[in-house]
């Protein structure tokens, strides 16, 4: 129930919206057919995942896509704007597992979701209980998402919808992976992966809670061995070049540590690191659990032969790498401040390892003084100081001591690692990095970095493939242009990606049925399927082989022989091929910026791997996220507005007007109820104004004002057209609606 403007007006507005939505559906207005007389425009927005209801954050992205689709129709284009549903991976399966096992938190959450659409409590209970079957989760939420999309006025061709669990989709994806395998882009080997220790399997971003937001990735540490009398303290570092300045080892005195037998050595690592060590292929046997405080004051030997003590430090995170940290107080602000807190600075003397022009022999001391850090609890100041020193030393530093003295820090890291490994002092350790920790799967399992053998990977570094992807990116429009750099960074970074796991919903690898293709790898070129899905379904085809897809999408093979094998007419098969060629390539792919590093990167790579150059995507447009009243939306905060509530508490036109005018594409949209109220008031004023014009009797106004107003209208039309064609949607709405209203008010006042 809205309280922003007079409810009777918005109730009337909703009735008008429903009237036209029903007419659009009845008359199949948004179901285009091939029409060679008109230019085509094929726009797609990623299909939603059907594990729950969508909210206004999702709606911003879909609305912008729909606005552009409608604009192109007005420009005379034959526009295809289709939609489907993503169900593969582990999220839906995890929902069913938790509900089947009576997980109260999951039950309460999904009851709250269902109550958005169902008022009867007995029916809510029945529906949630049915979610023990994953297909019921998918069916319920895909149906309500269709209803929600229609209620907001999205101009979608629903004839072409499918789910990623359909037999037709499975066949299509198997064909795609057979192609990738034939080209040598899929390999099997031993590599680090994101791993859910609860479900005992590889996971991707879609399987991780908030995966798009926290951006989990695997980073490589150098684990350095510091040998004691009977044990080896394993300290992990991202800066192995500083090992020549170690003055002590840090242990969190309040954490638990373990002693592991690894190939005859007794390793000391945190309890949290125990599982990581074992999952990364080391034959580790747990000997005993120790308190951190029990390890203090032991002496260990550095790789360059010096004796240093083990000391306590509260800043050590036992769940970061091995939970053991080596201390280089001359160059690490956290290490220096911890020595100060212990009263040992001066007694333990820093060792200068790196020279930087403009800094003293101990740059960490300069930095903590500059940033005002006084204790280990001054986390922000210490982080800022650390960032400053690490960047300065990497780009401008020169090694001052050790076997690599005189060499640039930026060029010496790998040399130091090799020096340590060759002497048995170090090995590679992998850790999960994310913007928020702990990293959890949607099933609630902790996600760690593991090293798996015989895992299937897509090798994005395969010879020649990345060159083709760069060619596509360089010929493609990226809007806003500032995000092109994000793509370039993603292209440089992407190498090996695990593409299959043993469990979950999805398509089985065509060359190894034991494995199921993971949910980002199976959703890269599905836009091609939109072009022919309605035709396949109308012919009742469910079992097709690779020959079918080869002909429809690549033009290879004998259509008569393929049609005979499928039991369809040759003309029907040729019709599919013509329709695909009419709509393809994708003219515009619109989504949120969080998808750049994964989905959109794979979208480009897989298109260039499968299709000829003339069918590569032409344009990618992006928008930033939505927050509410200055805060991120979160279920725990109770500030999430479900998509279903738009047509109930606001209206489709009201929402669309606000969400497009409130921010440009590259800006976070901060949903403010006060601003929403203002926009609602302007919409009501426009409505009343239109009613008044309709009731007006003909008459002659002042000629000069009439000419002025006509000129303003004509100018606005040209400017709005320019703004829309340039994807400047906010400017288009401001100029075409808000400015024109002021012009009309001026005209009515003086004309």
Secondary structure, 3 states (H helix, E strand, C coil): CCCCCCHHHHHHHHHHHHHHHHHHHHCCCCCCCCCCCCCEEEEEECCEECCCCCEHHHHHHHHHHHHHHHHHHHCCCEEEEECCEECCECHHHHHHHHHHCCCHHHHHHHHHHHHCCCCCHHHHHHHHHHCCCHHHHHHHHHHHHHHHHHHCCCCCEHHHCCECCCHHHHHHHHHHHHHHHHCCCEEEEEEEEEEECCCCEECCHHHECCHHHHCCEEEEEEEEEEECCCCEEEEEECCHHHHHHCCEEEECCCCEEEEEEECCEEEEEEHHHHHHHHHCCCCEEEEEEEEHHHHCCCEEECCCCCEEEEEECCCCCCCCCCCEEEECCCCCHHHHHHHHHHCCECCECCCCCEECCCCCCCHHHHHHHHHCCCCCCCHHHHHHHHHHHHHHHHHHCEECCCCCCCCEHHHHHHHHHHHHHHCCCEEEEEEEECCCCCCEECCCCEEEEEEEEEEEEEECCCCCHHHHHHHHHHHCEEECHHHHHHHHHHHHHCCEEECEECCCECCEECCEEEEEECCCCCCCCCHHHHCCHHHHHHHCCCCCCHHHHHHHHHCCCCHHHHHHHHCCCHHHHHHHHHHHHHHCCCCEEEEEHHHHHHHHHHHHHHHHHHCCHHHCCCEEEEECCEEECCEECCHHHCCCCEHHHHHHHCCHHHHHHHHHHCCCCCCCEEECHHHHHHHHHHHHHHHHHHHHHHHCCCCCCCHHHHHHHHHHHHHHHHHHHHHHHCCCHHHHHHHHHHHHHHHHHHHHHHC
